[in-house]
Amino acid sequence: AQVFDPNKMNASSNTNISFEETFPVPPYRHTIASLSAFTSCGVRLSCSNEVGRSEFTDWIHFQTSEAAPSAPPRNVSYFYNGSSLIIWWYEVAAWDVHGILLGYVVEWSRQEKKKEIRVGVGTQAVLHPFDPAEKHSFRVCALTAGGRGPWSTPLLLLSQDLGSVKPERRTSWAPVIIGILCAALTLISVLLVVYHIRQKEMQFGEAFAPISDGVGQMVQYRAGRVYNRRGAERIEATFDTLGISNALKQKLEDIFIHERQIELGRTLGRGEFGSVKEAYLKMEDGSCQKLAVKMLKTEINASGDIEEFLREAACMKEFNHPNVIKVIGVSLQSRAHRRLPVPMVLLPFMKHGDLRTYLVLSRLGDQPIDIPVQTLLSFMIDIVKGMEYLSSKNFVHRDLATRNCMLDQDMRVCVADFGLSRKLYSGDYYRQGSASKLPVKWIALESLADNVYTVHSDVWSFGVTMWEIATRGQTPYPGVENAEMYDYLIRGHRLKQPPDCFDEVYKLMHRCWHTDPKLRPSFQSLRASLEALLQGLSPITGTEPNVYMNLREGASGSDQGCSTACWEADGQSIDSMVVSAISGTADYRYVMAPLGLMEERRGETPANDSVEVTHDGQLEGEVMINL
């Protein structure tokens, strides 16, 4: 076993290995001792026999539990003010705490009586009432969830150490009275000067004479200054500080998790309104759970945006289905200078990320892979199961797409991102009232026309999502602007059948795009049809290898090749991901046959097709796209 402990790294070593341990098996259990407390560590294993040693497993990361502090508070001192004894000390160094500091304990002994005083994380305590005639001793220790640390050296106090206060027999009060009067006059003078300055700075406005006939007086306004006399202060992270509605607060109270239980890690992704970070949740038993934390951008301070963000978590709280992502909790990250805390939504960690990125990388990654048809159908079935569950709960998603579907470690798809979802309380439709940013190319025809969203409009989006899966993550309707989508669809245009897509699968897609919403299939019937298609396939199906062609200007004959494009309009550009992948090349040209021509030529060999390039850059019988 190789162990990674950041607190026990060898400075001369260039590896991440802190130490190795070898142990026999069985039993298949081993205890690793001497790990640093409250530290993120890692371990990986390999097997060995008389022949040699196997490869190591992946690193397994874990968090060690808290321990008691290893050092006492330093420089314990005291001061006697005549009635009470004030003691103070230096806090325990962070590397000696070994956990989250809960506070300090002061043990006060007098006349063989002991008393323990629990102090917070401050470094001062007041012993009262205090009799200087008695013999006193006290000591201090730090406290964490792992226990108490070592005590400081006891301080023994005798009456002669404190001294005796003897009142003077003859006291002159004149100097005292004069001093008090001088201090009072000085304070009053300072207050008058400050008041005069503030009045000038906070003056509401100054009126001037009219600048021309028929125009009223011009008023010049000055903004007052804001003073922060207490310096940087971290506002307490509670829902009350966010200004959200009481109904939303009640929904989120039972899933609220304090930020001290969350350890944020690297950033997994960024978006227009926030980011997603890797994190670890510290459980009550000392273990850690890996998760993903969705956070709003720190620049977003509007209470409406914050409430919209947290409403998504409240929506996900009601879901419990293996194909619908479930929220773990919500938390608030406090900030200094009395700024609003940053809301965080805690979600399960999805090992393989979103489905669209996985599909695109299968085509365009450094090592392209051929995803079997059975796997693609399984993706569709997982999504339709999740959507069937949501529709049974009267929820309309409104943003279903492969980018909003996540892949867990078992390659199971979970429907996610409910930022636009709404519950249908009355009737069976929801009418969009605000100008939110909506995914136009995934939206149903009636939603584009009337801003009406139903379960049937989610079925339309599922058809587009099926098309994305069948094309391995290509963008629908390339070359068609968002503003043109309604006119494009109302004329009867739809996405064409992708290559290598079964006719039965495409028929299901096309039924999802019926103009009449009530004639579209339900999620239940879609699930039954897809499961029947999957059961009809053999467990292992051979697939044709992917062929990638690079067409340079001036190439001729069969070198140019011809492939059927899986979009529909003449002159449209290729998938945006492909463009980004080849944008660094020279002025190459990709040639695609028009759809009608390719539909007629199905079954013919590519050798029968030819491309003729004229001197003025025009193509006869084909569509040319310059990159």
C-alpha positions as CSV (number, residue, x, y, z in Angstrom):
1,A,0.0,0.0,0.0
2,Q,1.3,3.5,-0.9
3,V,0.0,6.3,1.3
4,F,-0.1,10.0,0.6
5,D,-0.1,12.3,3.7
6,P,0.8,15.9,2.9
7,N,2.0,16.5,6.4
8,K,4.6,13.7,6.1
9,M,6.0,14.4,2.6
10,N,9.7,14.1,2.2
11,A,11.1,17.4,0.8
12,S,13.8,15.6,-1.2
13,S,11.3,13.3,-2.9
14,N,9.6,14.3,-6.2
15,T,6.7,11.8,-5.8
16,N,3.4,12.0,-4.1
17,I,4.2,9.0,-1.9
18,S,4.6,9.7,1.8
19,F,5.4,6.1,2.7
20,E,4.7,2.4,1.7
21,E,3.6,-0.5,3.8
22,T,3.7,-4.2,2.9
23,F,1.4,-6.7,4.6
24,P,0.3,-10.3,4.0
25,V,-3.2,-11.5,3.1
26,P,-5.5,-12.9,4.3
27,P,-7.1,-11.2,6.2
28,Y,-7.9,-8.6,3.6
29,R,-7.8,-5.7,6.0
30,H,-5.0,-3.5,7.2
31,T,-4.7,-0.6,9.6
32,I,-2.5,2.3,8.6
33,A,-1.3,4.1,11.7
34,S,0.5,7.4,12.3
35,L,-1.6,9.4,9.8
36,S,-2.0,13.1,10.4
37,A,-5.2,14.1,12.0
38,F,-7.9,16.1,10.1
39,T,-5.9,15.8,6.8
40,S,-6.9,14.8,3.3
41,C,-4.9,11.7,2.6
42,G,-4.9,9.1,-0.2
43,V,-4.1,5.4,-0.5
44,R,-3.6,3.0,-3.4
45,L,-2.9,-0.8,-3.4
46,S,-1.2,-3.4,-5.5
47,C,-0.8,-7.1,-5.2
48,S,2.5,-9.0,-5.3
49,N,3.6,-12.6,-5.4
50,E,6.8,-14.6,-6.3
51,V,6.5,-13.5,-9.9
52,G,6.2,-9.7,-9.4
53,R,3.9,-6.9,-8.4
54,S,0.7,-5.7,-10.2
55,E,-0.2,-2.2,-11.2
56,F,-1.5,0.1,-8.5
57,T,-5.2,0.9,-8.2
58,D,-6.5,4.5,-8.5
59,W,-5.9,6.8,-5.6
60,I,-8.7,6.6,-2.9
61,H,-8.9,9.9,-1.1
62,F,-10.2,10.2,2.4
63,Q,-10.3,12.6,5.3
64,T,-8.8,11.6,8.7
65,S,-10.9,12.4,11.8
66,E,-10.2,15.2,14.2
67,A,-7.9,14.7,17.2
68,A,-7.1,16.6,20.3
69,P,-4.7,19.5,20.1
70,S,-1.1,18.6,20.6
71,A,0.1,21.8,22.2
72,P,-1.2,24.0,25.1
73,P,-1.9,27.7,24.8
74,R,1.2,29.8,25.1
75,N,2.2,32.8,27.3
76,V,-0.6,32.6,29.8
77,S,-0.7,35.9,31.7
78,Y,-3.0,37.7,34.2
79,F,-4.0,41.1,35.5
80,Y,-5.8,41.9,38.8
81,N,-8.0,45.0,38.6
82,G,-9.1,45.1,42.2
83,S,-12.2,43.0,42.0
84,S,-11.6,40.4,39.2
85,L,-8.7,38.5,37.7
86,I,-8.3,38.8,34.0
87,I,-6.2,36.1,32.3
88,W,-5.2,35.9,28.6
89,W,-3.1,33.7,26.4
90,Y,-1.8,33.2,22.9
91,E,-4.0,30.9,20.7
92,V,-2.7,27.4,19.8
93,A,-0.9,27.3,16.4
94,A,-3.1,26.1,13.5
95,W,-0.9,23.1,12.8
96,D,-1.3,21.9,16.5
97,V,-5.1,22.1,16.6
98,H,-5.7,18.9,14.5
99,G,-9.4,19.8,13.9
100,I,-11.9,22.6,14.2
101,L,-11.2,24.7,17.3
102,L,-14.3,24.7,19.6
103,G,-12.8,26.9,22.3
104,Y,-10.7,26.8,25.4
105,V,-11.2,25.5,29.0
106,V,-9.9,27.3,32.0
107,E,-9.4,25.3,35.2
108,W,-9.5,27.6,38.3
109,S,-8.4,26.1,41.7
110,R,-8.9,27.9,45.0
111,Q,-9.1,26.5,48.6
112,E,-9.0,23.0,47.2
113,K,-12.0,23.7,45.0
114,K,-11.8,23.3,41.3
115,K,-14.0,25.1,38.7
116,E,-13.8,24.7,34.9
117,I,-14.8,27.7,32.8
118,R,-15.7,27.0,29.1
119,V,-14.5,29.9,26.9
120,G,-15.2,30.3,23.2
121,V,-12.5,30.7,20.6
122,G,-11.4,34.0,22.3
123,T,-8.2,34.2,24.2
124,Q,-9.4,35.9,27.4
125,A,-11.3,34.9,30.5
126,V,-12.5,36.8,33.7
127,L,-12.4,35.1,37.0
128,H,-15.1,36.7,39.3
129,P,-15.6,37.0,42.2
130,F,-11.9,36.9,43.1
131,D,-10.6,37.0,46.7
132,P,-6.9,38.1,46.7
133,A,-6.5,36.7,50.2
134,E,-6.9,33.2,49.0
135,K,-4.4,31.0,47.1
136,H,-5.3,30.6,43.5
137,S,-4.0,28.6,40.5
138,F,-5.2,28.2,37.0
139,R,-4.3,26.6,33.7
140,V,-5.7,26.5,30.2
141,C,-6.2,23.9,27.4
142,A,-7.6,23.9,23.9
143,L,-10.7,21.9,22.9
144,T,-11.7,20.2,19.6
145,A,-14.2,17.5,18.7
146,G,-11.3,15.1,19.2
147,G,-10.9,16.0,22.8
148,R,-8.9,18.3,25.0
149,G,-5.3,19.2,24.4
150,P,-2.5,19.3,27.0
151,W,-2.9,21.8,29.9
152,S,-0.6,24.8,30.1
153,T,1.8,25.1,33.0
154,P,-0.3,25.9,36.2
155,L,0.0,29.5,37.4
156,L,0.1,29.8,41.2
157,L,-1.0,33.2,42.6
158,L,-0.5,34.3,46.3
159,S,-1.8,37.4,47.9
160,Q,1.7,39.1,48.0
161,D,1.9,38.5,44.2
162,L,-1.2,40.7,43.7
163,G,-0.1,43.4,46.2
164,S,-2.4,45.2,48.5
165,V,-4.4,48.3,47.7
166,K,-4.2,50.9,50.6
167,P,-6.4,54.0,50.3
168,E,-4.7,57.3,50.9
169,R,-5.8,59.1,54.1
170,R,-5.9,62.5,52.5
171,T,-7.3,62.8,49.0
172,S,-7.4,65.9,46.9
173,W,-10.3,65.9,44.5
174,A,-9.4,69.1,42.7
175,P,-7.0,67.5,40.2
176,V,-9.6,64.8,39.4
177,I,-12.4,67.3,38.8
178,I,-10.2,69.5,36.6
179,G,-9.2,66.5,34.6
180,I,-12.8,65.4,34.0
181,L,-13.8,68.9,33.0
182,C,-10.9,69.2,30.5
183,A,-11.7,65.8,29.0
184,A,-15.4,66.7,28.7
185,L,-14.7,70.0,26.9
186,T,-12.3,68.3,24.5
187,L,-14.8,65.7,23.7
188,I,-17.6,68.2,23.1
189,S,-15.3,70.2,20.8
190,V,-14.4,67.1,18.7
191,L,-18.0,66.2,18.4
192,L,-19.0,69.6,17.2
193,V,-16.2,69.6,14.5
194,V,-17.2,66.1,13.3
195,Y,-20.9,67.1,13.2
196,H,-20.1,70.2,11.1
197,I,-18.0,68.2,8.6
198,R,-20.7,65.5,8.3
199,Q,-23.4,68.1,7.7
200,K,-21.4,69.5,4.8
201,E,-20.7,66.0,3.3
202,M,-24.3,64.7,3.7
203,Q,-26.0,67.9,2.4
204,F,-28.8,66.7,0.2
205,G,-28.5,69.3,-2.5
206,E,-27.7,72.8,-3.5
207,A,-30.1,74.9,-5.6
208,F,-28.8,77.4,-8.2
209,A,-30.5,80.1,-10.2
210,P,-32.4,79.1,-13.4
211,I,-29.9,78.5,-16.3
212,S,-32.4,79.7,-19.0
213,D,-35.9,80.9,-19.4
214,G,-38.6,78.2,-19.0
215,V,-36.2,75.9,-17.2
216,G,-36.5,75.2,-13.5
217,Q,-33.7,75.4,-11.0
218,M,-30.7,73.1,-11.4
219,V,-30.0,71.1,-8.3
220,Q,-26.6,69.5,-7.7
221,Y,-26.6,66.5,-5.4
222,R,-23.7,65.0,-3.4
223,A,-23.7,61.4,-2.2
224,G,-22.9,60.9,1.4
225,R,-20.0,58.7,2.5
226,V,-20.4,55.4,4.2
227,Y,-18.3,54.7,7.3
228,N,-17.3,51.3,8.6
229,R,-15.9,51.8,12.0
230,R,-15.7,48.1,12.9
231,G,-13.5,47.1,10.0
232,A,-13.8,43.9,8.0
233,E,-16.6,41.7,9.4
234,R,-18.0,38.4,8.2
235,I,-21.7,38.5,8.0
236,E,-23.4,35.5,9.6
237,A,-24.4,33.0,6.9
238,T,-28.1,32.5,7.4
239,F,-31.1,32.5,5.1
240,D,-32.4,35.6,6.8
241,T,-29.5,37.7,5.4
242,L,-30.4,36.7,1.8
243,G,-33.8,38.4,1.6
244,I,-35.5,35.3,0.2
245,S,-39.2,34.4,0.8
246,N,-40.3,32.7,4.0
247,A,-41.8,29.8,2.0
248,L,-38.5,29.1,0.3
249,K,-36.7,29.3,3.6
250,Q,-39.0,26.7,5.2
251,K,-38.3,24.3,2.3
252,L,-34.6,24.6,2.6
253,E,-34.2,24.6,6.4
254,D,-34.1,20.8,6.8
255,I,-31.3,20.4,4.1
256,F,-29.1,23.3,5.3
257,I,-25.5,22.3,5.9
258,H,-23.1,24.5,7.7
259,E,-20.1,25.7,5.7
260,R,-17.6,24.4,8.2
261,Q,-18.5,20.9,7.1
262,I,-17.6,21.6,3.5
263,E,-14.1,21.6,2.1
264,L,-14.0,23.2,-1.4
265,G,-11.6,21.9,-4.0
266,R,-10.8,22.5,-7.6
267,T,-13.1,24.1,-10.1
268,L,-14.8,21.6,-12.4
269,G,-16.5,24.1,-14.7
270,R,-17.7,27.7,-15.1
271,G,-20.8,29.1,-16.6
272,E,-22.5,32.5,-17.2
273,F,-24.0,32.7,-13.7
274,G,-21.7,30.5,-11.6
275,S,-19.3,27.6,-11.3
276,V,-19.2,24.0,-10.1
277,K,-16.5,23.0,-7.7
278,E,-15.3,19.6,-6.3
279,A,-15.8,19.4,-2.6
280,Y,-15.8,17.0,0.4
281,L,-18.5,16.9,3.0
282,K,-17.4,16.0,6.5
283,M,-19.8,13.5,8.0
284,E,-20.7,13.0,11.6
285,D,-18.8,9.7,11.8
286,G,-15.6,11.3,10.6
287,S,-15.8,10.1,7.0
288,C,-15.9,12.3,3.9
289,Q,-18.3,12.3,1.0
290,K,-17.1,13.6,-2.4
291,L,-19.6,15.8,-4.0
292,A,-20.0,18.7,-6.5
293,V,-20.9,22.2,-5.3
294,K,-22.8,24.6,-7.6
295,M,-22.2,28.2,-6.6
296,L,-23.4,31.5,-7.9
297,K,-20.9,34.1,-9.0
298,T,-19.8,36.4,-6.2
299,E,-20.7,39.4,-8.4
300,I,-24.4,38.4,-8.3
301,N,-26.0,40.1,-5.3
302,A,-29.6,40.6,-6.5
303,S,-32.0,38.8,-4.2
304,G,-34.1,37.7,-7.1
305,D,-31.2,35.9,-8.7
306,I,-30.3,34.3,-5.4
307,E,-33.9,33.1,-4.8
308,E,-34.1,31.7,-8.3
309,F,-30.9,29.8,-7.7
310,L,-32.1,28.3,-4.4
311,R,-35.5,27.5,-5.8
312,E,-33.8,25.0,-8.1
313,A,-32.5,23.2,-4.9
314,A,-35.9,23.3,-3.3
315,C,-37.3,21.8,-6.5
316,M,-34.7,19.0,-6.6
317,K,-35.3,18.2,-2.9
318,E,-38.7,16.6,-3.8
319,F,-37.2,14.1,-6.3
320,N,-36.2,10.5,-5.5
321,H,-35.4,8.5,-8.6
322,P,-32.2,6.8,-9.8
323,N,-32.4,8.7,-13.1
324,V,-33.0,12.2,-11.6
325,I,-30.2,13.9,-9.7
326,K,-31.1,14.5,-6.0
327,V,-29.8,17.4,-4.0
328,I,-27.7,16.6,-0.9
329,G,-28.1,20.0,0.7
330,V,-27.6,23.7,0.5
331,S,-25.1,25.9,2.3
332,L,-24.0,29.5,2.5
333,Q,-20.4,30.7,2.2
334,S,-19.9,33.7,4.4
335,R,-17.9,36.7,3.2
336,A,-16.2,39.7,4.9
337,H,-17.2,43.4,4.7
338,R,-20.8,42.5,5.5
339,R,-21.5,41.3,2.0
340,L,-24.2,38.8,1.3
341,P,-23.1,35.1,1.6
342,V,-22.7,33.1,-1.5
343,P,-25.4,30.3,-1.8
344,M,-24.1,26.8,-2.6
345,V,-26.1,23.8,-3.8
346,L,-24.6,20.4,-2.9
347,L,-25.0,17.7,-5.5
348,P,-23.7,14.1,-6.0
349,F,-20.3,13.9,-7.7
350,M,-20.8,12.6,-11.3
351,K,-17.6,10.9,-12.4
352,H,-18.1,11.2,-16.1
353,G,-19.5,14.7,-16.3
354,D,-22.3,15.8,-18.6
355,L,-23.5,13.6,-21.4
356,R,-22.9,16.0,-24.3
357,T,-19.2,16.4,-23.4
358,Y,-18.9,12.6,-23.2
359,L,-20.5,12.1,-26.6
360,V,-18.4,14.9,-28.3
361,L,-15.1,13.5,-26.9
362,S,-16.1,10.1,-28.2
363,R,-15.9,11.6,-31.7
364,L,-13.3,14.3,-31.4
365,G,-11.2,13.4,-28.4
366,D,-7.5,12.5,-28.5
367,Q,-8.6,8.8,-28.6
368,P,-12.0,8.6,-30.3
369,I,-14.1,5.6,-29.3
370,D,-17.0,3.9,-31.0
371,I,-20.0,3.8,-28.6
372,P,-22.2,0.8,-29.2
373,V,-25.8,1.3,-30.3
374,Q,-26.9,-0.6,-27.2
375,T,-25.2,2.0,-25.0
376,L,-26.8,4.9,-26.9
377,L,-30.2,3.3,-26.4
378,S,-29.5,2.8,-22.7
379,F,-28.7,6.6,-22.5
380,M,-32.1,7.4,-24.1
381,I,-33.9,4.9,-21.8
382,D,-32.3,6.4,-18.6
383,I,-33.4,9.9,-19.7
384,V,-37.0,8.9,-20.6
385,K,-37.3,7.1,-17.2
386,G,-36.3,10.3,-15.4
387,M,-38.6,12.4,-17.5
388,E,-41.5,9.9,-16.9
389,Y,-40.9,10.3,-13.2
390,L,-40.9,14.1,-13.4
391,S,-44.1,14.2,-15.4
392,S,-45.7,12.0,-12.8
393,K,-44.8,14.6,-10.3
394,N,-46.4,17.4,-12.5
395,F,-43.0,19.0,-13.2
396,V,-42.1,20.4,-16.5
397,H,-38.3,20.6,-17.1
398,R,-38.2,23.2,-20.0
399,D,-34.4,22.7,-20.5
400,L,-33.9,19.0,-21.4
401,A,-30.7,18.5,-23.4
402,T,-27.7,16.3,-23.2
403,R,-25.7,19.1,-21.6
404,N,-28.1,18.9,-18.7
405,C,-27.8,15.1,-18.2
406,M,-25.1,13.7,-16.0
407,L,-23.2,10.4,-16.2
408,D,-22.4,8.7,-12.9
409,Q,-19.6,6.1,-12.2
410,D,-21.9,3.3,-13.5
411,M,-22.6,5.1,-16.8
412,R,-26.1,5.8,-15.7
413,V,-27.7,9.0,-16.9
414,C,-29.4,11.3,-14.5
415,V,-31.5,14.3,-15.5
416,A,-30.2,17.4,-13.9
417,D,-30.3,21.3,-14.1
418,F,-33.7,22.3,-12.9
419,G,-33.1,26.0,-13.1
420,L,-36.0,26.5,-15.5
421,S,-38.3,23.7,-14.2
422,R,-41.7,24.6,-12.8
423,K,-44.5,22.7,-11.0
424,L,-47.9,22.6,-12.7
425,Y,-50.3,23.4,-9.8
426,S,-53.4,24.1,-11.9
427,G,-54.2,22.9,-15.4
428,D,-51.5,21.2,-17.4
429,Y,-49.5,24.1,-18.7
430,Y,-47.1,26.8,-17.5
431,R,-46.9,30.2,-19.2
432,Q,-43.5,31.9,-19.3
433,G,-43.9,35.5,-18.0
434,S,-40.3,36.8,-17.9
435,A,-37.7,37.2,-20.5
436,S,-35.4,34.4,-19.3
437,K,-32.7,32.9,-21.5
438,L,-34.2,29.8,-23.1
439,P,-32.7,27.0,-25.2
440,V,-34.5,27.9,-28.5
441,K,-33.3,25.0,-30.6
442,W,-34.7,22.5,-28.0
443,I,-38.0,24.3,-27.4
444,A,-41.3,23.1,-28.8
445,L,-43.1,25.0,-31.5
446,E,-46.0,26.1,-29.3
447,S,-43.5,27.3,-26.7
448,L,-41.8,29.5,-29.2
449,A,-45.1,30.9,-30.3
450,D,-47.0,31.4,-27.1
451,N,-44.5,30.8,-24.2
452,V,-46.6,27.8,-23.1
453,Y,-44.8,24.9,-21.6
454,T,-46.4,21.5,-20.9
455,V,-45.2,17.9,-20.5
456,H,-45.8,17.6,-24.3
457,S,-43.2,20.4,-24.8
458,D,-40.7,18.3,-22.8
459,V,-41.4,15.4,-25.1
460,W,-40.3,17.7,-28.0
461,S,-37.1,18.5,-26.2
462,F,-36.6,14.7,-25.6
463,G,-36.8,14.1,-29.3
464,V,-34.0,16.7,-29.9
465,T,-32.0,15.0,-27.1
466,M,-32.4,11.6,-28.8
467,W,-31.0,13.3,-32.0
468,E,-28.0,14.6,-30.0
469,I,-27.3,11.1,-28.7
470,A,-27.7,9.5,-32.1
471,T,-25.2,12.0,-33.6
472,R,-22.8,11.7,-30.7
473,G,-23.2,15.2,-29.4
474,Q,-23.6,17.3,-32.6
475,T,-25.5,20.7,-32.3
476,P,-29.0,20.7,-33.8
477,Y,-29.9,23.0,-36.6
478,P,-26.4,24.3,-37.4
479,G,-26.5,27.5,-39.4
480,V,-30.0,28.4,-38.4
481,E,-30.1,31.4,-36.1
482,N,-32.3,31.4,-33.0
483,A,-34.5,34.2,-34.4
484,E,-35.2,32.0,-37.5
485,M,-36.2,28.8,-35.6
486,Y,-39.9,29.5,-35.4
487,D,-40.3,30.3,-39.2
488,Y,-38.1,27.3,-39.9
489,L,-40.2,24.9,-37.9
490,I,-43.6,26.3,-39.0
491,R,-42.7,25.5,-42.6
492,G,-42.5,21.9,-41.7
493,H,-38.7,21.5,-41.4
494,R,-37.4,19.0,-38.9
495,L,-34.0,17.4,-38.0
496,K,-33.1,14.7,-40.5
497,Q,-32.3,11.1,-39.7
498,P,-28.6,10.8,-38.7
499,P,-26.4,8.2,-40.3
500,D,-26.3,4.8,-38.6
501,C,-29.5,5.6,-36.8
502,F,-32.2,2.9,-36.9
503,D,-35.4,3.8,-38.7
504,E,-37.4,2.8,-35.6
505,V,-35.4,5.2,-33.4
506,Y,-35.8,8.1,-35.9
507,K,-39.6,7.5,-36.2
508,L,-39.8,7.9,-32.4
509,M,-37.9,11.2,-32.7
510,H,-40.1,12.5,-35.5
511,R,-43.3,11.6,-33.5
512,C,-41.9,13.8,-30.7
513,W,-41.9,16.8,-33.1
514,H,-45.6,16.6,-34.1
515,T,-47.1,20.1,-34.6
516,D,-50.1,19.1,-32.4
517,P,-48.8,18.6,-28.8
518,K,-51.5,16.1,-28.0
519,L,-50.5,13.8,-30.8
520,R,-47.0,13.4,-29.4
521,P,-46.2,10.2,-27.5
522,S,-46.0,10.1,-23.8
523,F,-42.8,9.4,-21.9
524,Q,-44.3,6.1,-20.8
525,S,-44.9,4.9,-24.4
526,L,-41.5,6.2,-25.4
527,R,-39.8,4.2,-22.7
528,A,-41.7,1.0,-23.7
529,S,-40.7,1.5,-27.3
530,L,-37.0,2.1,-26.6
531,E,-36.8,-0.8,-24.2
532,A,-38.4,-3.1,-26.8
533,L,-35.8,-1.9,-29.4
534,L,-32.9,-2.6,-26.9
535,Q,-34.2,-6.1,-26.1
536,G,-34.3,-6.9,-29.8
537,L,-30.6,-6.2,-30.2
538,S,-27.9,-8.8,-29.7
539,P,-25.6,-8.2,-26.6
540,I,-22.6,-7.4,-28.9
541,T,-23.1,-5.6,-32.2
542,G,-20.1,-4.9,-34.5
543,T,-19.9,-1.3,-35.7
544,E,-18.2,0.3,-38.6
545,P,-15.0,2.1,-37.7
546,N,-15.1,5.9,-37.8
547,V,-13.4,7.4,-40.8
548,Y,-12.1,11.0,-40.5
549,M,-11.2,12.8,-43.7
550,N,-9.1,16.0,-44.2
551,L,-10.1,17.6,-47.5
552,R,-7.6,20.1,-48.8
553,E,-8.4,22.7,-51.5
554,G,-7.4,21.2,-54.8
555,A,-8.0,17.6,-53.9
556,S,-9.8,15.7,-56.5
557,G,-11.5,12.4,-57.2
558,S,-12.0,9.9,-54.4
559,D,-9.6,11.7,-52.2
560,Q,-12.2,14.3,-51.4
561,G,-14.8,11.7,-50.4
562,C,-18.5,12.3,-49.7
563,S,-20.4,11.8,-46.5
564,T,-24.0,12.4,-45.6
565,A,-24.5,15.4,-43.3
566,C,-27.0,14.8,-40.5
567,W,-28.5,18.2,-40.7
568,E,-31.0,19.5,-43.1
569,A,-30.6,22.9,-44.8
570,D,-28.4,23.7,-47.7
571,G,-25.4,25.9,-46.9
572,Q,-25.4,25.2,-43.2
573,S,-22.1,25.0,-41.3
574,I,-20.8,21.8,-39.7
575,D,-21.1,21.1,-36.0
576,S,-19.6,23.8,-33.9
577,M,-17.4,21.4,-32.0
578,V,-15.9,20.2,-35.3
579,V,-15.2,23.8,-36.3
580,S,-13.3,24.4,-33.1
581,A,-11.4,21.3,-33.5
582,I,-10.1,22.2,-37.0
583,S,-10.0,26.0,-36.8
584,G,-6.2,26.0,-36.6
585,T,-5.8,24.3,-40.1
586,A,-5.3,26.0,-43.4
587,D,-8.0,27.1,-45.8
588,Y,-9.5,23.6,-46.3
589,R,-12.9,22.8,-47.8
590,Y,-15.4,20.2,-46.6
591,V,-17.9,18.9,-49.3
592,M,-21.3,17.7,-48.4
593,A,-24.1,16.5,-50.7
594,P,-27.5,18.1,-50.5
595,L,-30.0,16.1,-48.5
596,G,-32.3,15.3,-51.3
597,L,-29.4,14.0,-53.4
598,M,-28.0,11.9,-50.6
599,E,-31.5,10.5,-49.8
600,E,-31.7,9.3,-53.4
601,R,-28.2,7.8,-53.4
602,R,-28.6,5.7,-50.3
603,G,-27.2,2.3,-51.0
604,E,-24.8,3.5,-53.7
605,T,-21.0,3.4,-53.2
606,P,-19.1,6.7,-52.6
607,A,-17.0,5.9,-55.7
608,N,-20.0,6.7,-57.9
609,D,-20.2,10.3,-56.6
610,S,-17.9,13.0,-57.9
611,V,-17.3,16.6,-57.0
612,E,-16.5,19.3,-59.6
613,V,-14.9,22.5,-58.4
614,T,-15.1,25.5,-60.7
615,H,-12.5,28.2,-61.0
616,D,-14.7,30.8,-59.3
617,G,-15.1,28.6,-56.2
618,Q,-18.6,27.3,-57.0
619,L,-19.5,23.6,-56.7
620,E,-21.9,21.9,-59.1
621,G,-24.4,19.6,-57.4
622,E,-22.8,19.9,-54.0
623,V,-22.5,22.3,-51.1
624,M,-19.1,23.8,-50.2
625,I,-18.2,25.2,-46.8
626,N,-15.0,27.2,-46.4
627,L,-13.4,26.9,-43.0
